[in-house]
Amino acid sequence: MREILTNEVNDLMNENKPVHVIDVREVDEVKAGKIPGAMNIPLALVEFTMQDLDKSKEYILVCRSGGRSSRAALLLEERGYKVLNMVGGMDEWKGATE
């Protein structure tokens, strides 16, 4: 599984590069703040909604600390999606939130 650091994600966003973030935390957790533009797909629903994702895009997966997003990344990677796990999750995120 490929990984990306929080500051690297923030740099990509500041460079106005296309960044596709999927936050796999529960809805209540996301209400406290998420990376701007991130889609919220709770981990339990990833398997059932992955057909809605575009396999030509690269997705950055995020959770609170990196554990759930790594499970989601493995699941998607096994099915042919291009994914990166954001190490440290929102606990380490220093960028903007919405």
N, CA, C and O atoms as a Tinker XYZ file with bonds, in Angstrom:
   392  protein
     1  N      0.838000   -1.180000    0.000000    73     2
     2  CA     0.000000    0.000000    0.000000    64     1     3
     3  C      0.888000    1.249000    0.000000    63     2     4     5
     4  O      1.843000    1.363000    0.767000    81     3
     5  N      0.541000    2.158000   -0.870000    73     3     6
     6  CA     1.277000    3.419000   -0.942000    64     5     7
     7  C      0.743000    4.392000    0.101000    63     6     8     9
     8  O     -0.445000    4.392000    0.423000    81     7
     9  N      1.640000    5.216000    0.617000    73     7    10
    10  CA     1.262000    6.160000    1.661000    64     9    11
    11  C      1.671000    7.573000    1.279000    63    10    12    13
    12  O      2.553000    7.786000    0.447000    81    11
    13  N      1.006000    8.530000    1.909000    73    11    14
    14  CA     1.314000    9.937000    1.702000    64    13    15
    15  C      1.222000   10.629000    3.061000    63    14    16    17
    16  O      0.378000   10.282000    3.887000    81    15
    17  N      2.086000   11.599000    3.281000    73    15    18
    18  CA     2.090000   12.336000    4.540000    64    17    19
    19  C      1.094000   13.486000    4.474000    63    18    20    21
    20  O      0.758000   13.975000    3.395000    81    19
    21  N      0.626000   13.910000    5.650000    73    19    22
    22  CA    -0.368000   14.987000    5.709000    64    21    23
    23  C      0.147000   16.264000    5.050000    63    22    24    25
    24  O     -0.599000   16.943000    4.344000    81    23
    25  N      1.416000   16.592000    5.276000    73    23    26
    26  CA     1.950000   17.826000    4.684000    64    25    27
    27  C      2.039000   17.719000    3.161000    63    26    28    29
    28  O      1.925000   18.729000    2.467000    81    27
    29  N      2.241000   16.510000    2.632000    73    27    30
    30  CA     2.269000   16.321000    1.177000    64    29    31
    31  C      0.876000   16.537000    0.582000    63    30    32    33
    32  O      0.741000   17.121000   -0.493000    81    31
    33  N     -0.159000   16.066000    1.284000    73    31    34
    34  CA    -1.535000   16.287000    0.824000    64    33    35
    35  C     -1.828000   17.785000    0.832000    63    34    36    37
    36  O     -2.393000   18.319000   -0.122000    81    35
    37  N     -1.444000   18.451000    1.904000    73    35    38
    38  CA    -1.671000   19.893000    2.015000    64    37    39
    39  C     -0.947000   20.639000    0.889000    63    38    40    41
    40  O     -1.499000   21.572000    0.307000    81    39
    41  N      0.289000   20.227000    0.584000    73    39    42
    42  CA     1.046000   20.853000   -0.501000    64    41    43
    43  C      0.327000   20.685000   -1.841000    63    42    44    45
    44  O      0.234000   21.633000   -2.620000    81    43
    45  N     -0.179000   19.480000   -2.110000    73    43    46
    46  CA    -0.912000   19.235000   -3.355000    64    45    47
    47  C     -2.126000   20.153000   -3.459000    63    46    48    49
    48  O     -2.407000   20.707000   -4.522000    81    47
    49  N     -2.834000   20.307000   -2.359000    73    47    50
    50  CA    -4.023000   21.159000   -2.356000    64    49    51
    51  C     -3.641000   22.622000   -2.570000    63    50    52    53
    52  O     -4.348000   23.351000   -3.265000    81    51
    53  N     -2.540000   23.050000   -1.983000    73    51    54
    54  CA    -2.089000   24.434000   -2.142000    64    53    55
    55  C     -1.584000   24.729000   -3.551000    63    54    56    57
    56  O     -1.558000   25.883000   -3.977000    81    55
    57  N     -1.182000   23.686000   -4.272000    73    55    58
    58  CA    -0.726000   23.836000   -5.655000    64    57    59
    59  C     -1.887000   23.752000   -6.643000    63    58    60    61
    60  O     -1.690000   23.775000   -7.858000    81    59
    61  N     -3.095000   23.656000   -6.103000    73    59    62
    62  CA    -4.309000   23.541000   -6.917000    64    61    63
    63  C     -4.279000   22.348000   -7.865000    63    62    64    65
    64  O     -4.830000   22.399000   -8.965000    81    63
    65  N     -3.628000   21.277000   -7.424000    73    63    66
    66  CA    -3.633000   20.038000   -8.205000    64    65    67
    67  C     -4.915000   19.279000   -7.863000    63    66    68    69
    68  O     -5.431000   19.407000   -6.753000    81    67
    69  N     -5.430000   18.494000   -8.805000    73    67    70
    70  CA    -6.643000   17.729000   -8.496000    64    69    71
    71  C     -6.355000   16.694000   -7.407000    63    70    72    73
    72  O     -5.517000   15.808000   -7.580000    81    71
    73  N     -7.052000   16.821000   -6.304000    73    71    74
    74  CA    -6.871000   15.922000   -5.172000    64    73    75
    75  C     -8.239000   15.331000   -4.843000    63    74    76    77
    76  O     -9.209000   16.060000   -4.630000    81    75
    77  N     -8.302000   14.003000   -4.804000    73    75    78
    78  CA    -9.561000   13.306000   -4.520000    64    77    79
    79  C     -9.408000   12.597000   -3.176000    63    78    80    81
    80  O     -8.745000   11.566000   -3.070000    81    79
    81  N    -10.036000   13.174000   -2.157000    73    79    82
    82  CA    -9.897000   12.666000   -0.795000    64    81    83
    83  C    -11.182000   11.960000   -0.390000    63    82    84    85
    84  O    -12.285000   12.469000   -0.595000    81    83
    85  N    -11.013000   10.772000    0.191000    73    83    86
    86  CA   -12.145000   10.036000    0.761000    64    85    87
    87  C    -11.881000    9.892000    2.248000    63    86    88    89
    88  O    -10.880000    9.302000    2.656000    81    87
    89  N    -12.784000   10.434000    3.058000    73    87    90
    90  CA   -12.697000   10.357000    4.514000    64    89    91
    91  C    -13.562000    9.179000    4.950000    63    90    92    93
    92  O    -14.774000    9.189000    4.739000    81    91
    93  N    -12.947000    8.164000    5.556000    73    91    94
    94  CA   -13.683000    6.947000    5.915000    64    93    95
    95  C    -14.150000    6.935000    7.365000    63    94    96    97
    96  O    -14.561000    5.897000    7.883000    81    95
    97  N    -14.085000    8.102000    8.022000    73    95    98
    98  CA   -14.591000    8.183000    9.398000    64    97    99
    99  C    -16.112000    8.169000    9.395000    63    98   100   101
   100  O    -16.748000    8.360000    8.359000    81    99
   101  N    -16.678000    7.941000   10.566000    73    99   102
   102  CA   -18.121000    7.964000   10.721000    64   101   103
   103  C    -18.634000    9.397000   10.553000    63   102   104   105
   104  O    -17.895000   10.359000   10.761000    81   103
   105  N    -19.905000    9.523000   10.175000    73   103   106
   106  CA   -20.510000   10.826000    9.913000    64   105   107
   107  C    -20.337000   11.771000   11.103000    63   106   108   109
   108  O    -20.025000   12.946000   10.907000    81   107
   109  N    -20.533000   11.288000   12.323000    73   107   110
   110  CA   -20.391000   12.145000   13.509000    64   109   111
   111  C    -18.975000   12.682000   13.661000    63   110   112   113
   112  O    -18.787000   13.818000   14.098000    81   111
   113  N    -17.977000   11.878000   13.307000    73   111   114
   114  CA   -16.590000   12.317000   13.393000    64   113   115
   115  C    -16.296000   13.414000   12.376000    63   114   116   117
   116  O    -15.580000   14.371000   12.670000    81   115
   117  N    -16.850000   13.267000   11.186000    73   115   118
   118  CA   -16.601000   14.214000   10.102000    64   117   119
   119  C    -17.211000   15.578000   10.425000    63   118   120   121
   120  O    -16.705000   16.604000    9.972000    81   119
   121  N    -18.287000   15.594000   11.199000    73   119   122
   122  CA   -18.922000   16.863000   11.571000    64   121   123
   123  C    -17.965000   17.783000   12.321000    63   122   124   125
   124  O    -18.144000   19.001000   12.311000    81   123
   125  N    -16.961000   17.221000   12.965000    73   123   126
   126  CA   -15.974000   18.017000   13.707000    64   125   127
   127  C    -14.981000   18.698000   12.765000    63   126   128   129
   128  O    -14.216000   19.561000   13.194000    81   127
   129  N    -14.986000   18.322000   11.498000    73   127   130
   130  CA   -14.102000   18.936000   10.515000    64   129   131
   131  C    -13.477000   17.907000    9.598000    63   130   132   133
   132  O    -13.057000   16.835000   10.033000    81   131
   133  N    -13.422000   18.251000    8.317000    73   131   134
   134  CA   -12.819000   17.368000    7.319000    64   133   135
   135  C    -11.985000   18.196000    6.367000    63   134   136   137
   136  O    -12.101000   19.421000    6.332000    81   135
   137  N    -11.147000   17.530000    5.598000    73   135   138
   138  CA   -10.347000   18.198000    4.585000    64   137   139
   139  C    -11.304000   18.781000    3.544000    63   138   140   141
   140  O    -12.213000   18.086000    3.090000    81   139
   141  N    -11.114000   20.041000    3.161000    73   139   142
   142  CA   -12.029000   20.658000    2.189000    64   141   143
   143  C    -12.181000   19.823000    0.917000    63   142   144   145
   144  O    -11.199000   19.411000    0.299000    81   143
   145  N    -13.435000   19.588000    0.548000    73   143   146
   146  CA   -13.739000   18.834000   -0.664000    64   145   147
   147  C    -13.735000   17.330000   -0.504000    63   146   148   149
   148  O    -14.064000   16.611000   -1.448000    81   147
   149  N    -13.370000   16.832000    0.674000    73   147   150
   150  CA   -13.324000   15.375000    0.882000    64   149   151
   151  C    -14.727000   14.775000    0.837000    63   150   152   153
   152  O    -15.688000   15.355000    1.343000    81   151
   153  N    -14.819000   13.597000    0.215000    73   151   154
   154  CA   -16.058000   12.818000    0.250000    64   153   155
   155  C    -16.053000   12.006000    1.537000    63   154   156   157
   156  O    -15.006000   11.505000    1.949000    81   155
   157  N    -17.199000   11.873000    2.169000    73   155   158
   158  CA   -17.288000   11.029000    3.354000    64   157   159
   159  C    -17.957000    9.718000    2.971000    63   158   160   161
   160  O    -19.133000    9.683000    2.607000    81   159
   161  N    -17.179000    8.634000    3.059000    73   159   162
   162  CA   -17.712000    7.284000    2.863000    64   161   163
   163  C    -17.224000    6.474000    4.063000    63   162   164   165
   164  O    -16.083000    6.012000    4.066000    81   163
   165  N    -18.070000    6.293000    5.085000    73   163   166
   166  CA   -17.626000    5.517000    6.256000    64   165   167
   167  C    -17.083000    4.146000    5.846000    63   166   168   169
   168  O    -17.564000    3.532000    4.894000    81   167
   169  N    -16.082000    3.686000    6.576000    73   167   170
   170  CA   -15.398000    2.438000    6.240000    64   169   171
   171  C    -16.370000    1.297000    5.963000    63   170   172   173
   172  O    -16.175000    0.538000    5.013000    81   171
   173  N    -17.401000    1.167000    6.767000    73   171   174
   174  CA   -18.353000    0.068000    6.598000    64   173   175
   175  C    -19.087000    0.124000    5.256000    63   174   176   177
   176  O    -19.631000   -0.886000    4.810000    81   175
   177  N    -19.106000    1.287000    4.615000    73   175   178
   178  CA   -19.828000    1.436000    3.342000    64   177   179
   179  C    -18.924000    1.420000    2.120000    63   178   180   181
   180  O    -19.421000    1.392000    0.994000    81   179
   181  N    -17.621000    1.438000    2.309000    73   179   182
   182  CA   -16.687000    1.507000    1.172000    64   181   183
   183  C    -16.924000    0.364000    0.195000    63   182   184   185
   184  O    -16.987000    0.589000   -1.014000    81   183
   185  N    -17.053000   -0.838000    0.693000    73   183   186
   186  CA   -17.234000   -2.003000   -0.173000    64   185   187
   187  C    -18.500000   -1.889000   -1.019000    63   186   188   189
   188  O    -18.541000   -2.378000   -2.148000    81   187
   189  N    -19.532000   -1.243000   -0.474000    73   187   190
   190  CA   -20.821000   -1.166000   -1.158000    64   189   191
   191  C    -20.946000    0.046000   -2.074000    63   190   192   193
   192  O    -21.885000    0.123000   -2.867000    81   191
   193  N    -20.016000    0.994000   -1.977000    73   191   194
   194  CA   -20.094000    2.209000   -2.796000    64   193   195
   195  C    -18.927000    2.346000   -3.767000    63   194   196   197
   196  O    -18.893000    3.293000   -4.553000    81   195
   197  N    -17.975000    1.425000   -3.729000    73   195   198
   198  CA   -16.780000    1.577000   -4.555000    64   197   199
   199  C    -17.084000    1.621000   -6.039000    63   198   200   201
   200  O    -16.314000    2.211000   -6.797000    81   199
   201  N    -18.181000    1.020000   -6.482000    73   199   202
   202  CA   -18.505000    1.044000   -7.912000    64   201   203
   203  C    -18.803000    2.460000   -8.389000    63   202   204   205
   204  O    -18.796000    2.713000   -9.594000    81   203
   205  N    -19.064000    3.387000   -7.473000    73   203   206
   206  CA   -19.316000    4.778000   -7.838000    64   205   207
   207  C    -18.025000    5.581000   -8.020000    63   206   208   209
   208  O    -18.060000    6.725000   -8.474000    81   207
   209  N    -16.885000    4.975000   -7.664000    73   207   210
   210  CA   -15.598000    5.658000   -7.790000    64   209   211
   211  C    -15.023000    5.431000   -9.188000    63   210   212   213
   212  O    -15.309000    4.424000   -9.835000    81   211
   213  N    -14.218000    6.373000   -9.635000    73   211   214
   214  CA   -13.605000    6.341000  -10.968000    64   213   215
   215  C    -12.216000    5.705000  -10.860000    63   214   216   217
   216  O    -11.330000    6.257000  -10.208000    81   215
   217  N    -12.028000    4.557000  -11.490000    73   215   218
   218  CA   -10.742000    3.854000  -11.408000    64   217   219
   219  C     -9.602000    4.610000  -12.083000    63   218   220   221
   220  O     -8.436000    4.272000  -11.876000    81   219
   221  N     -9.913000    5.617000  -12.878000    73   219   222
   222  CA    -8.848000    6.381000  -13.525000    64   221   223
   223  C     -8.280000    7.471000  -12.601000    63   222   224   225
   224  O     -7.237000    8.054000  -12.898000    81   223
   225  N     -8.958000    7.741000  -11.497000    73   223   226
   226  CA    -8.500000    8.763000  -10.548000    64   225   227
   227  C     -7.736000    8.116000   -9.404000    63   226   228   229
   228  O     -7.937000    6.944000   -9.084000    81   227
   229  N     -6.856000    8.901000   -8.795000    73   227   230
   230  CA    -6.137000    8.444000   -7.605000    64   229   231
   231  C     -6.824000    9.057000   -6.385000    63   230   232   233
   232  O     -7.093000   10.258000   -6.349000    81   231
   233  N     -7.102000    8.223000   -5.396000    73   231   234
   234  CA    -7.803000    8.664000   -4.191000    64   233   235
   235  C     -6.864000    8.626000   -2.987000    63   234   236   237
   236  O     -6.061000    7.707000   -2.829000    81   235
   237  N     -6.989000    9.641000   -2.154000    73   235   238
   238  CA    -6.263000    9.690000   -0.889000    64   237   239
   239  C     -7.273000    9.353000    0.196000    63   238   240   241
   240  O     -8.299000   10.020000    0.329000    81   239
   241  N     -6.977000    8.313000    0.973000    73   239   242
   242  CA    -7.892000    7.857000    2.017000    64   241   243
   243  C     -7.444000    8.384000    3.372000    63   242   244   245
   244  O     -6.260000    8.366000    3.708000    81   243
   245  N     -8.428000    8.856000    4.147000    73   243   246
   246  CA    -8.174000    9.534000    5.413000    64   245   247
   247  C     -9.120000    8.997000    6.485000    63   246   248   249
   248  O    -10.281000    8.696000    6.209000    81   247
   249  N     -8.609000    8.881000    7.707000    73   247   250
   250  CA    -9.459000    8.624000    8.867000    64   249   251
   251  C     -8.892000    9.440000   10.029000    63   250   252   253
   252  O     -8.208000   10.437000    9.799000    81   251
   253  N     -9.160000    9.037000   11.258000    73   251   254
   254  CA    -8.664000    9.798000   12.408000    64   253   255
   255  C     -7.158000    9.664000   12.558000    63   254   256   257
   256  O     -6.450000   10.659000   12.717000    81   255
   257  N     -6.663000    8.405000   12.505000    73   255   258
   258  CA    -5.229000    8.201000   12.762000    64   257   259
   259  C     -4.504000    7.410000   11.666000    63   258   260   261
   260  O     -3.274000    7.356000   11.666000    81   259
   261  N     -5.224000    6.811000   10.756000    73   259   262
   262  CA    -4.605000    6.068000    9.660000    64   261   263
   263  C     -4.936000    4.588000    9.613000    63   262   264   265
   264  O     -4.635000    3.929000    8.618000    81   263
   265  N     -5.545000    4.049000   10.651000    73   263   266
   266  CA    -5.869000    2.620000   10.694000    64   265   267
   267  C     -7.016000    2.230000    9.782000    63   266   268   269
   268  O     -6.879000    1.327000    8.957000    81   267
   269  N     -8.146000    2.907000    9.928000    73   267   270
   270  CA    -9.307000    2.576000    9.088000    64   269   271
   271  C     -9.040000    2.898000    7.630000    63   270   272   273
   272  O     -9.454000    2.157000    6.738000    81   271
   273  N     -8.351000    4.001000    7.387000    73   271   274
   274  CA    -8.069000    4.357000    5.992000    64   273   275
   275  C     -7.125000    3.343000    5.347000    63   274   276   277
   276  O     -7.208000    3.105000    4.142000    81   275
   277  N     -6.233000    2.748000    6.131000    73   275   278
   278  CA    -5.344000    1.725000    5.558000    64   277   279
   279  C     -6.143000    0.480000    5.195000    63   278   280   281
   280  O     -5.850000   -0.160000    4.185000    81   279
   281  N     -7.145000    0.121000    5.994000    73   279   282
   282  CA    -8.011000   -1.025000    5.644000    64   281   283
   283  C     -8.802000   -0.730000    4.368000    63   282   284   285
   284  O     -8.935000   -1.590000    3.498000    81   283
   285  N     -9.325000    0.496000    4.268000    73   283   286
   286  CA   -10.067000    0.883000    3.062000    64   285   287
   287  C     -9.143000    0.897000    1.851000    63   286   288   289
   288  O     -9.532000    0.468000    0.765000    81   287
   289  N     -7.920000    1.388000    2.037000    73   287   290
   290  CA    -6.955000    1.437000    0.931000    64   289   291
   291  C     -6.650000    0.039000    0.416000    63   290   292   293
   292  O     -6.611000   -0.181000   -0.795000    81   291
   293  N     -6.435000   -0.903000    1.317000    73   291   294
   294  CA    -6.156000   -2.286000    0.897000    64   293   295
   295  C     -7.334000   -2.875000    0.132000    63   294   296   297
   296  O     -7.148000   -3.533000   -0.892000    81   295
   297  N     -8.534000   -2.641000    0.622000    73   295   298
   298  CA    -9.739000   -3.151000   -0.027000    64   297   299
   299  C     -9.861000   -2.603000   -1.452000    63   298   300   301
   300  O    -10.113000   -3.353000   -2.396000    81   299
   301  N     -9.681000   -1.298000   -1.592000    73   299   302
   302  CA    -9.805000   -0.681000   -2.913000    64   301   303
   303  C     -8.655000   -1.080000   -3.834000    63   302   304   305
   304  O     -8.860000   -1.341000   -5.020000    81   303
   305  N     -7.454000   -1.124000   -3.282000    73   303   306
   306  CA    -6.282000   -1.496000   -4.069000    64   305   307
   307  C     -6.433000   -2.905000   -4.646000    63   306   308   309
   308  O     -6.070000   -3.149000   -5.797000    81   307
   309  N     -6.964000   -3.825000   -3.851000    73   307   310
   310  CA    -7.178000   -5.207000   -4.305000    64   309   311
   311  C     -8.160000   -5.285000   -5.462000    63   310   312   313
   312  O     -8.163000   -6.251000   -6.225000    81   311
   313  N     -8.989000   -4.261000   -5.584000    73   311   314
   314  CA    -9.999000   -4.251000   -6.641000    64   313   315
   315  C     -9.631000   -3.315000   -7.792000    63   314   316   317
   316  O    -10.476000   -2.968000   -8.617000    81   315
   317  N     -8.364000   -2.914000   -7.836000    73   315   318
   318  CA    -7.865000   -2.176000   -8.982000    64   317   319
   319  C     -7.930000   -0.661000   -8.912000    63   318   320   321
   320  O     -7.703000    0.011000   -9.918000    81   319
   321  N     -8.236000   -0.111000   -7.746000    73   319   322
   322  CA    -8.270000    1.348000   -7.599000    64   321   323
   323  C     -6.889000    1.873000   -7.233000    63   322   324   325
   324  O     -6.098000    1.183000   -6.590000    81   323
   325  N     -6.610000    3.108000   -7.654000    73   323   326
   326  CA    -5.344000    3.770000   -7.312000    64   325   327
   327  C     -5.576000    4.571000   -6.038000    63   326   328   329
   328  O     -6.355000    5.524000   -6.027000    81   327
   329  N     -4.897000    4.180000   -4.969000    73   327   330
   330  CA    -5.139000    4.815000   -3.674000    64   329   331
   331  C     -3.836000    5.081000   -2.926000    63   330   332   333
   332  O     -2.817000    4.425000   -3.141000    81   331
   333  N     -3.912000    6.062000   -2.048000    73   331   334
   334  CA    -2.838000    6.389000   -1.115000    64   333   335
   335  C     -3.466000    6.499000    0.265000    63   334   336   337
   336  O     -4.565000    7.035000    0.407000    81   335
   337  N     -2.786000    6.001000    1.269000    73   335   338
   338  CA    -3.253000    6.142000    2.645000    64   337   339
   339  C     -2.535000    7.329000    3.278000    63   338   340   341
   340  O     -1.306000    7.398000    3.260000    81   339
   341  N     -3.314000    8.274000    3.845000    73   339   342
   342  CA    -2.710000    9.427000    4.505000    64   341   343
   343  C     -2.277000    9.023000    5.912000    63   342   344   345
   344  O     -3.103000    8.802000    6.798000    81   343
   345  N     -0.968000    8.933000    6.092000    73   343   346
   346  CA    -0.375000    8.515000    7.367000    64   345   347
   347  C     -0.674000    9.553000    8.444000    63   346   348   349
   348  O     -0.506000   10.752000    8.221000    81   347
   349  N     -1.115000    9.090000    9.606000    73   347   350
   350  CA    -1.384000    9.998000   10.720000    64   349   351
   351  C     -2.796000   10.538000   10.755000    63   350   352   353
   352  O     -3.250000   11.027000   11.789000    81   351
   353  N     -3.499000   10.455000    9.632000    73   351   354
   354  CA    -4.892000   10.874000    9.575000    64   353   355
   355  C     -5.143000   12.301000   10.030000    63   354   356   357
   356  O     -4.245000   13.143000   10.023000    81   355
   357  N     -6.375000   12.553000   10.423000    73   355   358
   358  CA    -6.773000   13.896000   10.840000    64   357   359
   359  C     -6.080000   14.315000   12.135000    63   358   360   361
   360  O     -5.981000   15.508000   12.423000    81   359
   361  N     -5.601000   13.350000   12.914000    73   359   362
   362  CA    -4.839000   13.699000   14.121000    64   361   363
   363  C     -3.593000   14.512000   13.780000    63   362   364   365
   364  O     -3.155000   15.348000   14.570000    81   363
   365  N     -3.020000   14.261000   12.591000    73   363   366
   366  CA    -1.789000   14.927000   12.173000    64   365   367
   367  C     -2.031000   16.082000   11.191000    63   366   368   369
   368  O     -1.105000   16.824000   10.864000    81   367
   369  N     -3.279000   16.233000   10.722000    73   367   370
   370  CA    -3.598000   17.227000    9.701000    64   369   371
   371  C     -3.462000   18.637000   10.259000    63   370   372   373
   372  O     -4.039000   18.959000   11.298000    81   371
   373  N     -2.697000   19.474000    9.566000    73   371   374
   374  CA    -2.485000   20.866000    9.983000    64   373   375
   375  C     -3.125000   21.864000    9.008000    63   374   376   377
   376  O     -3.103000   23.071000    9.249000    81   375
   377  N     -3.691000   21.358000    7.914000    73   375   378
   378  CA    -4.277000   22.220000    6.896000    64   377   379
   379  C     -5.685000   22.672000    7.260000    63   378   380   381
   380  O     -6.172000   22.436000    8.366000    81   379
   381  N     -6.313000   23.319000    6.308000    73   379   382
   382  CA    -7.671000   23.828000    6.492000    64   381   383
   383  C     -8.671000   22.681000    6.644000    63   382   384   385
   384  O     -8.446000   21.568000    6.168000    81   383
   385  N     -9.769000   22.981000    7.312000    73   383   386
   386  CA   -10.881000   22.026000    7.433000    64   385   387
   387  C    -12.176000   22.762000    7.127000    63   386   388   389
   388  O    -12.256000   23.990000    7.158000    81   387
   389  N    -13.171000   21.962000    6.833000    73   387   390
   390  CA   -14.511000   22.535000    6.625000    64   389   391
   391  C    -15.527000   21.736000    7.397000    63   390   392
   392  O    -16.717000   22.050000    7.360000    81   391
